[in-house]
C-alpha cells in the first residue's frame, strides 16, 4: 500500500487528513492491464490534465492522467475553474479509436453515462444535462457535480471529467454546484471513486468501440430530454422550445412552438421547466 507521501511525486506533502493524496501504485495495480487501461499517471498538480495528455503525442490508447490538484481546469467555451487540492477528481483518458471520427461525437455522452453509472453505485441519483454536465437530482443537495470536456485531434481524443468529491458548501464555486459528499455518497474516498469511474468508463467505451449505440442509455438518464429549454447558440442568438431527443450524432433536437425542429451541435442550455 502506498504511504500518504509518495516520494515519486515531489511536492506531495499534505496536512489535511480528510483529503489524502491518491495512491498511485495501488491504482495502477487495480486498473492497468489487458482488460483495463494501458497507463495511469498521477501528478500532484497541473494546470489541465486534458492539455497535458493532448500534448503527449506518444501517449498510447488507454492512457490515463489524474491530478491531485488541477489549477486551471477548463470547461466548454473556455471557462476555467479550480477546487481545493485533493477535494475533487480531475481525470483525463486518451483514446485512439478504431471507430471513424464521425462517431467520436458520441464520446461525451458515453463519458457522462459512465459518471452516472459511478454515482449510482455510490448511492447518488444523477442525470445528464446536455451537453456536458452531470447533475445530482436528489434528494440531498442537488446541483452540478461533474463537468465533462472531450477534445479531439485527427488521430486521438481525450475524455476529461472533473468530479466534485469532498467539497464543502463554503468551497463550492457557485450555488448551483454540489459534491458527492454533500449528496450523501456511500463512499467518499477519491481512490474508490476513481476506481469505480475508470471501470465504468472502460465498459462503456468498450461497448461503443464494439459498435453498440449508447443513445438509449443516454436517453434513460438525460435530464434535458423532455424539458423546456433556452439554448444560447455560438453566434449569439437563442432558441427556446422543448428538448425532444438527441440524434444519431449526439446533437440535441429542440422543437419550437411552431413545430420546427433544430438539431444543435453546440449550445449553452438552460432548463426553463424540468421534464
C-alpha positions in Angstrom: 0.0 0.0 0.0 1.3 3.5 -0.8 2.3 5.7 2.0 0.5 9.0 2.1 3.5 11.0 0.9 4.7 9.3 -2.3 8.4 10.0 -2.8 7.9 9.5 -6.5 5.7 12.6 -6.5 7.7 15.6 -5.3 5.7 18.3 -3.6 3.0 15.9 -2.4 3.3 16.9 1.3 -0.2 17.3 2.8 -1.7 18.3 6.1 -5.5 17.8 5.5 -6.1 14.4 7.0 -9.5 14.2 5.4 -8.0 14.7 1.9 -5.1 12.4 1.4 -3.3 12.1 -2.0 -4.2 9.4 -4.4 -2.3 6.2 -4.1 -0.8 5.9 -7.5 0.8 2.5 -7.1 -2.3 0.8 -5.8 -4.4 2.4 -8.5 -2.1 1.1 -11.3 -2.3 -2.4 -9.8 -6.0 -2.3 -9.8 -6.7 -0.5 -13.1 -3.9 -1.1 -15.6 -3.9 -4.3 -17.6 -5.3 -6.1 -20.6 -9.0 -5.5 -19.6 -8.4 -2.0 -18.3 -6.2 0.9 -19.1 -2.7 0.9 -20.6 -1.1 3.5 -18.4 -2.0 5.5 -15.3 -0.1 8.6 -14.1 -0.9 10.6 -11.0 0.6 14.1 -10.6 0.5 16.4 -7.6 -0.7 19.4 -9.5 -1.1 20.7 -13.1 -3.0 23.3 -15.0 -5.1 20.9 -17.0 -5.0 17.1 -17.4 -6.6 17.4 -20.8 -3.9 19.8 -22.1 -1.1 17.7 -20.7 -2.4 14.4 -22.2 -3.2 16.0 -25.6 0.4 17.4 -25.7 1.8 13.9 -25.1 1.8 12.8 -28.8 3.2 9.4 -28.0 0.7 8.5 -25.3 -0.9 5.1 -26.0 -4.5 4.3 -26.4 -5.9 4.0 -22.9 -3.5 6.3 -21.2 -4.9 7.9 -18.0 -3.8 11.1 -16.3 -5.1 12.2 -12.9 -4.2 15.2 -10.9 -4.5 15.7 -7.1 -4.9 19.4 -7.9 -5.9 21.0 -11.2 -5.2 24.7 -11.0 -6.7 25.8 -14.3 -9.4 23.3 -15.3 -11.3 24.2 -18.4 -14.8 23.6 -19.5 -16.8 24.4 -22.6 -16.4 27.9 -24.1 -13.0 28.3 -22.4 -14.4 28.6 -18.9 -12.0 27.9 -16.1 -12.5 26.5 -12.6 -10.4 25.2 -9.7 -11.0 23.5 -6.4 -9.1 23.0 -3.2 -6.3 20.4 -3.5 -7.4 16.8 -3.2 -11.1 17.7 -3.0 -12.0 16.6 -6.5 -11.0 14.2 -9.2 -9.5 15.7 -12.3 -9.1 12.8 -14.7 -8.4 12.5 -18.5 -8.1 9.4 -20.6 -6.7 9.3 -24.1 -8.2 7.1 -26.8 -7.0 6.3 -30.3 -10.3 4.9 -31.5 -10.7 2.4 -34.3 -14.2 3.8 -34.9 -14.4 6.5 -37.6 -14.1 10.1 -36.4 -17.7 10.8 -37.4 -18.7 8.6 -34.4 -16.4 10.4 -31.9 -19.2 13.0 -31.3 -20.9 10.3 -29.1 -17.9 10.1 -26.7 -19.0 13.0 -24.4 -22.3 11.1 -24.0 -20.5 7.9 -23.3 -18.4 9.6 -20.7 -21.4 11.2 -19.0 -23.2 7.8 -18.8 -20.1 6.3 -17.1 -20.2 9.1 -14.5 -23.9 8.4 -13.8 -23.1 4.7 -13.5 -20.4 5.6 -11.0 -22.6 7.8 -8.9 -25.4 5.2 -8.9 -23.0 2.6 -7.5 -22.3 5.1 -4.7 -26.0 5.7 -3.9 -26.2 9.1 -5.6 -29.0 9.8 -8.1 -27.8 11.8 -11.1 -28.8 12.8 -14.6 -27.1 14.4 -17.6 -27.8 17.9 -18.7 -26.8 18.2 -22.4 -24.1 18.7 -23.5 -21.6 18.1 -20.7 -22.9 18.4 -17.1 -23.7 15.7 -14.6 -26.4 16.9 -12.1 -27.3 15.3 -8.8 -31.1 15.0 -8.9 -31.7 14.4 -5.2 -32.8 14.0 -2.6 -29.8 15.6 -0.9 -28.1 18.7 -2.2 -29.0 18.7 -5.9 -26.7 20.5 -8.3 -23.8 20.1 -10.8 -21.4 17.5 -9.5 -19.3 16.9 -12.6 -18.3 18.6 -15.9 -17.1 16.8 -19.0 -14.8 18.1 -21.7 -13.8 16.0 -24.7 -11.2 17.3 -27.1 -10.0 15.7 -30.3 -7.1 15.7 -32.7 -7.0 13.9 -36.0 -5.6 10.7 -34.5 -6.8 10.8 -30.9 -9.4 12.1 -28.5 -9.1 12.9 -24.8 -12.1 12.5 -22.4 -11.8 14.8 -19.4 -14.0 14.8 -16.3 -13.9 16.8 -13.1 -15.9 15.3 -10.3 -16.5 17.2 -7.1 -15.8 14.7 -4.3 -15.4 16.2 -0.8 -16.1 19.9 -1.4 -17.9 21.5 1.5 -20.7 24.0 1.0 -18.5 27.0 1.5 -16.0 25.7 -1.0 -18.4 25.4 -3.9 -17.7 27.8 -6.8 -21.4 28.6 -7.3 -24.7 27.9 -5.5 -25.8 25.5 -8.2 -22.8 23.2 -7.6 -22.6 20.2 -5.3 -20.3 17.4 -4.4 -20.8 13.7 -3.8 -20.1 14.2 -0.1 -22.9 16.7 0.2 -25.1 14.4 -1.9 -24.7 11.6 0.7 -22.5 9.2 -1.3 -21.8 5.9 0.5 -18.1 6.2 -0.3 -16.2 9.5 -0.5 -12.7 8.3 -0.8 -11.2 9.5 -4.0 -9.4 6.3 -4.7 -12.6 4.4 -4.5 -14.5 6.9 -6.7 -11.7 6.9 -9.3 -11.6 3.1 -9.5 -15.4 2.9 -10.0 -15.3 5.6 -12.6 -12.5 4.2 -14.7 -14.0 0.7 -14.6 -17.4 2.1 -15.6 -15.8 4.2 -18.4 -13.8 1.2 -19.7 -17.0 -0.8 -20.0 -18.9 2.0 -21.8 -16.0 2.7 -24.1 -15.5 -0.9 -25.0 -19.2 -1.3 -25.8 -19.0 1.8 -28.0 -15.9 0.5 -29.8 -17.8 -2.8 -30.4 -20.5 -0.8 -32.2 -23.1 -0.6 -29.5 -25.3 2.5 -29.7 -25.1 4.5 -26.4 -28.2 6.7 -27.2 -30.8 4.6 -25.4 -28.7 4.6 -22.3 -28.2 8.3 -22.6 -31.9 9.0 -23.1 -32.6 7.0 -19.9 -30.5 9.3 -17.8 -31.0 12.6 -19.6 -32.5 15.5 -17.5 -32.7 17.6 -20.7 -34.9 15.5 -22.9 -38.5 16.5 -22.2 -37.6 19.8 -20.6 -38.4 23.3 -21.8 -35.1 24.9 -22.7 -33.4 28.0 -23.8 -30.3 27.3 -26.0 -27.7 30.1 -26.3 -26.1 29.5 -29.7 -22.4 30.2 -30.6 -23.5 33.1 -32.9 -25.1 34.9 -30.0 -28.7 34.0 -31.0 -31.0 31.9 -28.8 -33.6 29.3 -29.3 -36.5 28.3 -27.0 -38.5 25.1 -27.2 -38.8 21.6 -25.9 -35.8 19.3 -26.0 -37.3 16.2 -27.6 -34.3 13.9 -28.3 -30.7 13.5 -29.2 -29.9 12.5 -32.7 -27.5 9.8 -34.0 -24.6 12.3 -33.8 -25.4 13.2 -30.2 -26.9 16.6 -31.2 -29.8 18.0 -29.1 -33.1 18.2 -31.0 -35.2 21.1 -29.9 -38.8 21.6 -31.1 -40.1 25.2 -31.1 -43.7 26.2 -30.5 -44.4 26.3 -34.3 -43.3 22.6 -34.6 -40.0 23.3 -36.3 -37.1 21.1 -35.2 -33.5 22.1 -34.9 -30.5 19.8 -34.1 -27.9 21.6 -32.0 -24.2 20.5 -32.1 -23.1 23.2 -29.6 -25.1 25.5 -27.3 -25.4 26.6 -23.7 -28.6 25.1 -22.5 -30.8 26.4 -19.6 -33.7 24.3 -18.3 -36.7 26.6 -18.1 -39.0 23.9 -16.9 -37.9 20.5 -15.9 -39.5 17.5 -17.6 
